[in-house]
Amino acid sequence: MSTHEDDSATVVADGIEYPCHAKLRRITDQHESQAFATKASSEGLTSWGGTLTVQGDAYAVYQAEDLQLRTNGRTGTFVIAPGGNLGEGVLRINGNNAPPFD
């Protein structure tokens, strides 16, 4: 698991940019297999997500259909996950495809 935090991230929600604080994590599944006396380990699927604290209209981000996160010059797509605190601007997210951080 790796983590990433960015105070100057940007959410693009249906084409409108909102500054945010991103607190993210990436998890890569590890798979072990054994053939006779030989054990092997390989990386599986990678998932990412975390929380965004949106500065501005968090409800507009929550309602958006097209969501992107820009952090450190990279962009990733995501969906809103259950939880968070919309009144405080905190949204939980689950990322799609490759994470926008190392």
N, C-alpha and C positions, 0 to 999 in steps of 0.2 A: 504494500500500500504506500502511496506517496500522497503528499498534501501540497496545496498551493493556496496562497492568500494574496489578494490584490485589492488595494484601496482605490485604485483608479480604473477598475473594469467598467465596461459598458454593456448594457443590455440593449439589443435592437429588437423592439416589439412591434411587429407589423410596420416596419420601416421607420419607427420613431426611436431615437436614442435616449437612454436614461442612464446617468451615472450610477454606479453601485459599488458596494464592497462585496467581493466574492471570496468565500471560504469553501474550497473544493478538495475532493479526495478522489484518487484513482485506485481501483482494486483490480489486480490481475489474478485470475484463478490459476492455481497450480495443479497439474494432473500428474499422478504417478502411475506407472505401469510396470509390470514385471513379466519377463519372458524367461522361463526356466530360472536360472540363478542371477540374471541380470536385471537390475532395477533401473528405470529411466524416469526422468522428470521433465515435463515440458510446460510451457506457458499456455494457458487457455484464453478464454475471452476476457477482455478488459472492459470494465464499466467505470463510469465516473458520475459525480454529482456533488451535492453539497447545499449550501445556502447562499442566497443573495440578499443583501440589504439594499433595497432600491431607494435612491434619493429622488423623490418626485412621486408620480402617480403609480404606486405599486398595483393598484386595482387594474389599471390599463394593461400593465404587463401580465397580470394574472388572467385577464380576459383575451389576450392576444392569441392568434392562431400561428403566426410565424415568429419563432423566438430564436435569437442568436445571442451568444455571449462572446465579447471580444476581451481578451486578456493577453498581455505581453505580445501584441501584434498578431495574435492568432484568433481564429473564430471557430466556435463549435455551436452546434444546435442542441436544443434541450426541450424538455417538457416540464411543466409544473407538477410536482409530486404532492401527495397529501401532507399536511402539517404546515409548519411555519406560523407566522403571525402577521396577517395581512394589515392589521391596524398599525403595526410597527414597521411595515414595509419589508418584512422578512419572508422570503419565499424559499421553499425547499425545491430543489430541481434534480432531475435525472437526465444525464447527458445522452445524446445520440452519437453514434459513430466515434471517431477518434477524439480524445480530449484536447482542449485548446491550451494545454500546458504540458510540460515534461514531468 
